[in-house]
Amino acid sequence: MLSTLSFLEQAIEKRKQEKVLRQLPAAKNGIDFYSNDYLGFSTESGLTEIVVNEIIQQPDLLKGATGSRLISGNSDRTMQVESFLAHKHQVQSALLFPSGYTANTAFFSSVPQRGDTILMDECIHRSVRDGVRLSDAHKIKFRHNDMQHLEELLKRSRGNCFIAVESLYSMDGDFAPLHALTLIAKRYNANLVVDEAHAFGIFGYGLVSQKKLQHRVFATMITYGKALGLHGAAILGTELLISFLINFSSAFIYTTGSSDLYAISIQKGYEFLKENPERIQDLQNNILLLRNSGLPFSSASESPIQILRGTTISCVKNLQQQLEKEGFLTFAALAPTVKKGEERLRICLHSYNSSDEINQLSDLIKKHL
Ligand SMILES: Cc1ncc(COP(=O)(O)O)c(C=O)c1O
């Protein structure tokens, strides 16, 4: 048997040999085509000043929560923001989490029970997969966005069924067929769970709310680290679901609550979003401009995430490195972030990218492809 030390060394060595070793990058200078700050709420002035002003007026926002929310760490402010969120999304209840990763693991590790079945899209985010691993339910993947495959699996599934999807897929830039999913979920009496990490803010308050599907979705997960440029997440659903999470979800119970700053910033973020609709329009114009470049993107035409599939790891890496040398920051998505053999270049568009930057980026890609 390998000692732990040898195991660690071998695992790192293997990554080095396969040229997929992950390392924390130093802060990069360049034109941003890789962050999730789609609307510039973090990068550009506006929301930050509003939050700073709140802190100056109420410095106790910065205080630590002092305990689990079930002991000393709850606050009226945080609960008021949760009511605000439920109202905005037109659902019965909302519960805040420190991140989308925690929200997904909290849900999937506690709600599906032994004897139940979780059917997840094969492209679902790792935070859902990790939550699912902590569950005793039976787990199956269905082919990406393949409703026929999902139905075949549902026919054979046991117990209560959960269908896990992302409304906008983070590494593919395509949408889940939400209407079809709600119909299938209804037909098979399954519970649909939608992760809206990348759709929130760009498509209203997310596609579930934009398409008015709240009553057909069992739970929705929203993150605030992307279009809102902040941090944190919320699970939206019925009062019963939220009460269950408060009672049974270890990831919610056995951790210190967040300071009120997180909750207040999120509320300010919603207000800022409402007051700045032009940023969404700027983003959509930029998406259209890149899509008109003629490059063979595999993503949906309105998606802020645009994907170029490469032939090999080195081809994707070389392209990303070439672009970086010329001042354009993109992301090479390599295995295990995506399936081996499906490596790709991910370009994230923002409201603040200029037309010149987008045209230069597409010209450079054409030159290096
Ligand atoms: C689809 C999806 N879900 C959940 C998460 C996790 O959210 P957070 O970054 O808030 O932990 C991410 C972040 O990468 C994501 O892309």
PDBQT file of the ligand as one rigid body, heavy atoms in Angstrom, charges set to zero:
ROOT
HETATM    1  C1  LIG A 401     -23.057  26.367 -11.631  1.00  0.00    +0.000 C 
HETATM    2  C2  LIG A 401     -22.402  26.748 -10.365  1.00  0.00    +0.000 A 
HETATM    3  N1  LIG A 401     -22.992  26.410  -9.210  1.00  0.00    +0.000 NA
HETATM    4  C3  LIG A 401     -22.436  26.727  -8.028  1.00  0.00    +0.000 A 
HETATM    5  C4  LIG A 401     -21.237  27.390  -7.958  1.00  0.00    +0.000 A 
HETATM    6  C5  LIG A 401     -20.636  27.706  -6.624  1.00  0.00    +0.000 C 
HETATM    7  O1  LIG A 401     -20.948  29.005  -6.284  1.00  0.00    +0.000 OA
HETATM    8  P1  LIG A 401     -19.963  29.848  -5.307  1.00  0.00    +0.000 P 
HETATM    9  O2  LIG A 401     -18.847  30.329  -6.161  1.00  0.00    +0.000 OA
HETATM   10  O3  LIG A 401     -20.827  30.910  -4.770  1.00  0.00    +0.000 OA
HETATM   11  O4  LIG A 401     -19.504  28.882  -4.268  1.00  0.00    +0.000 OA
HETATM   12  C6  LIG A 401     -20.591  27.785  -9.135  1.00  0.00    +0.000 A 
HETATM   13  C7  LIG A 401     -19.303  28.512  -9.066  1.00  0.00    +0.000 C 
HETATM   14  O5  LIG A 401     -18.374  28.288  -9.749  1.00  0.00    +0.000 OA
HETATM   15  C8  LIG A 401     -21.182  27.443 -10.365  1.00  0.00    +0.000 A 
HETATM   16  O6  LIG A 401     -20.579  27.776 -11.520  1.00  0.00    +0.000 OA
ENDROOT
TORSDOF 0
